[in-house]
Amino acid sequence: YPAGNYAGNAHYWLGELYLLEGDSERARKHFETLLAQFGDNRRVPDAMFKLGRIYHQNGDTARARDMLDRVINEYAGADSTAPQQAREYLQQNF
């Protein structure tokens, strides 16, 4: 897992798992690792959206807004629902 072909996906799904368990700190670490080490992974926009929500829930609104704006601007044409989710989240929470 740490160096295999599916390591990026593993980080994404571990982040999802920790979110479901209510451990946003561990989820954040896995999503940030995905972005830092596997930037070309197809799960990056989704991880960025999740990070934006985590930052917002932790009170870091500037960082949350920046991350959500990046999802919208960098992945508007991507095969992902993350840009639309980010747009809706911003409208509802900011």
C-alpha positions in Angstrom: 0.0 0.0 0.0 2.5 2.7 0.8 4.3 2.4 -2.5 2.0 0.3 -4.7 0.0 1.3 -7.8 -3.1 1.8 -5.7 -1.6 3.8 -2.9 -3.4 7.0 -3.9 -6.7 5.3 -3.9 -5.9 3.7 -0.6 -5.3 7.1 0.9 -8.6 8.4 -0.5 -10.6 5.4 0.9 -8.9 5.6 4.3 -9.8 9.2 4.4 -13.4 8.3 3.7 -13.4 5.6 6.3 -12.1 7.9 9.0 -14.7 10.5 8.1 -17.4 7.9 8.6 -15.9 7.0 11.9 -15.9 10.7 12.9 -12.1 11.0 13.0 -11.7 14.1 10.8 -8.1 14.6 11.8 -7.0 11.2 10.5 -9.2 11.7 7.4 -7.5 15.1 6.8 -4.1 13.5 6.9 -4.9 10.9 4.3 -6.6 13.4 2.0 -3.6 15.8 2.3 -1.2 12.9 1.5 -3.2 12.1 -1.6 -2.9 15.7 -2.8 0.8 16.0 -1.9 2.0 12.6 -3.3 -0.6 11.5 -5.8 -1.7 14.8 -7.5 -2.7 13.0 -10.7 -5.1 10.6 -9.0 -8.7 10.8 -10.2 -9.9 11.1 -6.6 -8.1 14.4 -6.1 -11.1 16.7 -6.7 -13.2 14.7 -4.3 -10.4 14.7 -1.7 -10.1 18.5 -2.1 -13.9 18.9 -1.5 -13.7 16.7 1.6 -10.7 18.7 2.9 -12.6 22.0 2.3 -15.4 20.7 4.5 -13.0 19.4 7.2 -11.3 22.8 7.3 -14.6 24.6 7.6 -15.8 22.2 10.3 -12.6 22.9 12.2 -13.1 26.6 12.0 -10.5 27.4 9.4 -12.8 29.2 7.0 -10.1 30.9 4.9 -8.4 27.7 4.2 -11.8 26.0 3.5 -12.9 28.7 1.1 -9.6 28.5 -0.7 -9.8 24.7 -1.1 -13.4 24.8 -2.3 -12.6 27.6 -4.8 -9.7 25.5 -6.1 -12.0 22.5 -6.7 -14.4 24.7 -8.7 -11.7 26.5 -10.7 -9.2 23.7 -11.3 -11.7 20.8 -11.9 -14.7 22.4 -13.6 -14.4 20.1 -16.6 -13.4 17.0 -14.7 -15.4 13.8 -14.5 -16.3 14.5 -10.9 -19.2 15.9 -9.0 -16.8 17.7 -6.6 -16.9 21.1 -8.3 -20.7 21.2 -8.1 -20.7 20.0 -4.5 -18.1 22.6 -3.7 -20.2 25.3 -5.3 -23.3 24.3 -3.4 -21.3 24.0 -0.1 -20.0 27.5 -0.5 -23.5 28.9 -1.3 -25.0 27.2 1.8 -22.2 27.9 4.3 -20.4 31.1 3.3 
